[in-house]
Amino acid sequence: MNIVFLDGASLPSPLERPAFADVWTVRESTNAQEVVEALADADVAITNKVKIGRVELEQLPQLKLICVAATGFDCVDISACRELGVTVCNVPAYSAVSVAESVIGSLFALRRHLVEYREAAITQWPTSNHFCVHGTPILDVQGSTLGIVGRGDIGSRVARLASALDMKVIFAEHRGAATVRRGYVSFDTMLEQADAISLHCPLTPQTRHLIAADQLAQMKSGALLINTARGALVDEDAVLDSLKRGHLGGAALDVLDNEPPRADHPFLRSNLPNLIVTPHVGWASQSSVARLKSTLISIVEGFAVGKPVNVVS
């Protein structure tokens, strides 16, 4: 079996060669023009974020399995794979603990203004007339309302952690839905009631810019926005504008529309103390990475011997 990992350097530590692999190739990265050549002789492709579309698939008749080293699978043309007989699987839930803890950490960081007060400790505390330095008012997490968009493994785990902190948790129905399911509130109601919103839904044509200028205007003044899902779920220009105007109380973004971003990306140059941008690492705790690796190898090995795999529908 010939196995090619298209973007092996996207993991923080190497994925070791499995014993059953006849040919094992781990590429540091692969650009769009290199995909067909890289997979020319491959039976199995492993990809994290490298896109494999219809054009590439039609030139890869030997390819039998694409294993996405992530929870999402928007980098693969699922419809084309069905037509061409290529099995696609992903690794769901491997990072649920890591991402959920990242969300809760962001909540504390933003409501307690940890970035601002860290700076104050360095620049103001040594010359303070008092034992403390006061700045932006600190808010408790307890008693606040968390709106969650997406009720999968990660969204549900975030809800459990938030409930344990005595937060009120509300799940948003799909935007524009005609009816509201039991256990949900309408999308507009979530926008209006939440003190913080955390996004955990897939990126689709319907969810692109799910949070844009109109939605930000509906949110409470001072509310927070946390995105650990996909960057394009939010309109970045609108978020930055709302932060600068002081309507949006803070944002923690682990994902951006284009990754990696350009060096002059406005988020990276803003120096706003209530904007936390991290380089798509909410998923990357050591335990999550270990779980991802072991699951990947198990999936490919199972496929090699004809066992059922977690097929993306």
matplotlib code that plots the C-alpha trace (Angstrom):
import matplotlib.pyplot as plt

x = [0.0, 1.3, 0.4, 1.1, 0.6, 0.4, 1.0, 2.7, 4.3, 0.8, 1.1, 3.3, 5.2, 5.8, 3.3, 5.4, 5.4, 3.0, 4.3, 1.8, 2.8, 4.7, 5.5, 5.3, 5.8, 5.3, 5.6, 6.1, 3.6, 2.0, 0.7, -2.3, -0.1, 1.7, -1.2, -1.6, 2.1, 2.4, -0.5, 0.2, 1.0, -0.8, -3.5, -4.2, -3.9, -3.8, -4.5, -5.1, -5.8, -4.5, -7.5, -8.3, -11.0, -12.6, -9.9, -7.3, -9.4, -10.1, -6.4, -5.8, -7.5, -5.4, -6.5, -8.9, -9.0, -8.6, -8.2, -8.7, -6.5, -9.1, -12.7, -13.8, -13.6, -14.3, -10.9, -12.2, -14.8, -17.1, -19.5, -16.7, -15.3, -18.7, -18.9, -15.3, -15.4, -13.0, -13.7, -13.3, -13.0, -12.2, -11.3, -14.2, -14.1, -10.4, -9.9, -13.1, -11.4, -8.7, -10.9, -13.5, -10.8, -9.5, -12.9, -13.3, -9.7, -10.7, -13.8, -11.7, -9.0, -11.5, -13.9, -11.0, -8.9, -5.8, -3.9, -4.5, -3.6, -0.4, 0.7, -0.3, 1.8, 4.8, 4.3, 2.2, 2.6, 6.2, 5.3, 1.8, 0.9, -1.1, -0.7, -2.9, -3.5, -7.1, -8.1, -11.0, -13.6, -13.3, -16.3, -17.2, -17.8, -20.3, -23.8, -23.1, -24.9, -23.0, -24.6, -23.3, -23.7, -23.3, -24.2, -21.7, -19.1, -17.2, -20.2, -21.7, -18.5, -18.2, -21.7, -20.9, -17.9, -19.8, -22.6, -20.2, -19.1, -22.7, -23.1, -26.4, -26.0, -28.2, -27.9, -28.8, -31.1, -30.0, -30.1, -33.4, -35.0, -38.8, -39.2, -37.1, -36.3, -36.7, -33.6, -32.7, -33.5, -33.8, -30.5, -31.7, -32.6, -29.2, -27.5, -29.6, -29.2, -25.7, -22.9, -20.5, -20.9, -18.8, -18.9, -18.8, -20.5, -19.1, -18.3, -20.9, -22.3, -25.1, -22.8, -20.1, -20.1, -22.6, -21.5, -21.3, -22.1, -25.9, -25.4, -22.8, -25.2, -27.8, -25.4, -25.3, -22.9, -19.8, -20.5, -17.7, -17.1, -15.1, -14.3, -12.4, -14.2, -13.5, -12.3, -14.9, -17.8, -17.1, -16.7, -13.3, -13.7, -17.0, -15.5, -12.5, -14.8, -17.1, -14.1, -12.7, -16.1, -16.4, -19.6, -18.0, -16.4, -13.8, -12.9, -10.8, -10.1, -8.1, -8.9, -8.8, -10.3, -6.9, -4.3, -1.6, -2.5, -0.4, 2.0, 0.0, -3.4, -5.4, -6.0, -2.2, -1.5, -4.3, -2.7, -6.2, -6.0, -9.5, -8.5, -6.8, -5.6, -3.9, -2.5, -5.1, -3.9, -7.0, -7.1, -3.4, -3.1, -0.7, -3.4, -5.5, -2.5, -1.8, -5.4, -5.4, -2.3, -3.4, -6.9, -5.4, -3.2, -6.1, -8.3, -5.8, -4.8, -8.5, -9.1, -6.1, -7.6, -11.1, -12.5, -15.2, -14.0, -15.6, -16.9, -17.9, -21.4]
y = [0.0, 3.4, 6.1, 9.8, 12.5, 15.7, 18.2, 16.2, 19.3, 20.5, 18.2, 19.3, 16.0, 13.4, 10.7, 7.5, 5.1, 2.2, -1.3, -2.2, 0.6, -0.6, 3.0, 5.8, 9.4, 12.3, 15.7, 18.8, 20.6, 20.4, 23.3, 23.1, 22.6, 19.6, 17.5, 15.3, 14.6, 13.9, 11.4, 9.9, 6.4, 6.7, 4.3, 6.4, 10.2, 11.8, 15.5, 18.0, 21.2, 20.5, 20.6, 17.6, 18.5, 17.0, 18.1, 16.3, 13.3, 12.7, 12.4, 9.9, 6.6, 4.6, 6.6, 4.6, 6.4, 10.0, 10.3, 13.8, 14.4, 16.7, 16.8, 18.9, 17.7, 20.8, 20.4, 17.4, 17.3, 14.7, 14.6, 13.9, 11.2, 9.4, 9.5, 8.2, 5.6, 7.2, 6.6, 9.6, 9.5, 12.0, 11.8, 13.2, 14.3, 13.7, 17.4, 18.0, 18.3, 20.6, 22.9, 23.1, 24.0, 26.6, 28.2, 28.4, 29.8, 32.5, 33.4, 33.9, 35.8, 38.2, 38.8, 39.3, 41.3, 39.2, 40.6, 44.2, 43.5, 41.6, 44.7, 46.9, 44.8, 45.5, 49.2, 50.6, 48.5, 49.3, 53.0, 52.6, 54.4, 51.4, 47.7, 47.2, 48.8, 49.2, 49.4, 48.0, 46.6, 42.9, 40.7, 37.3, 34.3, 32.9, 34.0, 35.1, 33.6, 31.6, 31.2, 28.2, 27.7, 24.0, 21.1, 18.4, 16.9, 20.1, 22.4, 20.0, 19.7, 23.5, 23.6, 21.1, 23.0, 26.3, 24.9, 23.7, 27.3, 28.3, 29.9, 29.9, 28.0, 28.5, 26.7, 28.6, 27.2, 27.5, 31.1, 31.7, 28.4, 28.5, 26.5, 26.2, 22.8, 21.9, 22.7, 25.6, 29.3, 31.2, 32.5, 36.1, 35.4, 33.9, 37.0, 39.3, 37.3, 36.0, 37.7, 35.5, 33.5, 30.5, 29.1, 25.3, 24.7, 23.6, 26.1, 25.9, 28.4, 28.9, 29.6, 31.7, 35.1, 33.8, 36.6, 39.8, 43.5, 42.9, 40.1, 42.0, 45.0, 42.6, 41.4, 43.0, 45.9, 44.4, 40.8, 38.5, 36.4, 33.2, 31.3, 28.0, 26.5, 28.1, 31.6, 32.4, 32.0, 35.6, 38.7, 39.8, 43.5, 43.7, 42.2, 44.5, 47.5, 46.5, 46.0, 49.4, 51.1, 49.4, 47.6, 44.1, 43.7, 41.2, 38.5, 35.3, 33.9, 30.7, 30.6, 33.1, 33.3, 32.7, 30.6, 31.4, 35.1, 37.7, 39.6, 42.8, 41.2, 43.9, 41.5, 40.9, 44.6, 46.0, 45.8, 45.7, 44.3, 42.7, 40.8, 37.5, 35.8, 32.3, 30.3, 27.6, 25.6, 25.2, 21.5, 20.8, 19.6, 16.7, 14.3, 15.4, 15.0, 11.5, 10.5, 11.9, 10.0, 6.7, 7.0, 7.9, 4.8, 2.6, 3.9, 3.3, -0.1, -1.1, 0.0, -2.0, -5.3, -4.5, -3.4, -0.7, 2.9, 6.0, 7.1, 10.7, 10.8]
z = [0.0, -1.1, 1.5, 1.1, 3.8, 1.9, 4.8, 7.5, 9.0, 10.0, 13.0, 15.9, 15.9, 13.1, 12.2, 12.4, 9.5, 10.0, 9.6, 6.9, 4.5, 1.5, 0.5, 3.1, 2.0, 4.4, 2.6, 4.7, 2.6, -0.8, -2.9, -5.2, -8.3, -6.7, -5.6, -8.7, -8.9, -5.2, -5.3, -8.7, -7.3, -4.0, -2.8, 0.2, 0.7, 4.1, 4.2, 6.9, 4.9, 1.4, -1.0, -3.2, -5.7, -8.7, -11.1, -9.1, -8.4, -12.1, -12.7, -9.8, -10.8, -8.3, -5.3, -3.1, 0.3, 1.5, 5.2, 6.5, 9.6, 11.1, 12.2, 9.3, 5.7, 3.6, 1.9, -0.1, -2.9, -1.3, -4.3, -6.7, -4.4, -4.4, -8.2, -8.6, -5.9, -3.5, 0.2, 2.5, 6.2, 8.9, 12.6, 14.5, 18.2, 18.6, 19.7, 21.5, 24.9, 23.7, 21.7, 24.5, 27.0, 24.6, 24.5, 28.2, 28.5, 26.1, 28.1, 31.2, 29.3, 27.7, 30.6, 33.0, 30.5, 31.1, 28.1, 29.3, 32.9, 31.9, 30.1, 33.0, 35.3, 33.2, 32.4, 35.3, 38.4, 39.3, 39.6, 41.1, 44.3, 45.4, 45.6, 42.5, 39.1, 37.9, 34.3, 32.3, 34.7, 35.3, 34.7, 36.2, 34.0, 36.5, 35.7, 32.2, 29.1, 26.5, 23.1, 21.1, 17.4, 16.7, 18.9, 17.9, 20.1, 20.6, 21.1, 23.5, 25.5, 25.7, 27.0, 29.8, 30.9, 30.8, 32.8, 35.4, 35.8, 36.5, 33.1, 31.3, 28.0, 25.0, 21.6, 18.5, 15.9, 12.2, 11.0, 9.2, 10.3, 10.1, 13.4, 16.5, 17.8, 21.4, 23.4, 21.1, 20.7, 17.5, 16.0, 16.5, 20.1, 20.7, 19.3, 21.5, 24.8, 24.8, 26.7, 24.6, 21.4, 20.5, 17.0, 16.4, 13.1, 9.7, 7.0, 4.2, 1.7, 4.3, 7.2, 5.4, 7.2, 9.7, 11.9, 9.9, 10.5, 11.0, 13.4, 15.4, 15.7, 17.2, 19.9, 23.3, 23.7, 25.3, 24.2, 23.2, 20.1, 20.0, 16.9, 16.9, 13.9, 10.5, 9.8, 7.1, 9.6, 10.5, 8.4, 9.6, 8.5, 10.4, 13.5, 13.5, 13.0, 15.8, 18.2, 17.3, 17.8, 21.2, 20.5, 20.5, 23.9, 22.7, 20.3, 20.5, 17.1, 16.6, 12.9, 10.1, 6.6, 5.0, 6.7, 7.1, 7.0, 5.4, 7.6, 7.4, 8.2, 10.2, 13.1, 13.5, 13.4, 15.5, 19.0, 20.5, 24.1, 23.7, 20.5, 20.9, 17.8, 18.0, 15.0, 14.7, 17.7, 19.8, 18.7, 19.4, 23.0, 23.3, 24.2, 21.2, 18.8, 20.2, 19.7, 16.1, 15.2, 16.6, 15.0, 11.6, 11.6, 12.8, 10.0, 7.3, 8.6, 8.8, 5.3, 4.1, 5.5, 4.5, 7.8, 7.8, 8.3, 9.6, 6.2, 5.6, 4.2]

ax = plt.figure().add_subplot(projection="3d")
ax.plot(x, y, z, "-o")
ax.set_aspect("equal")
plt.show()
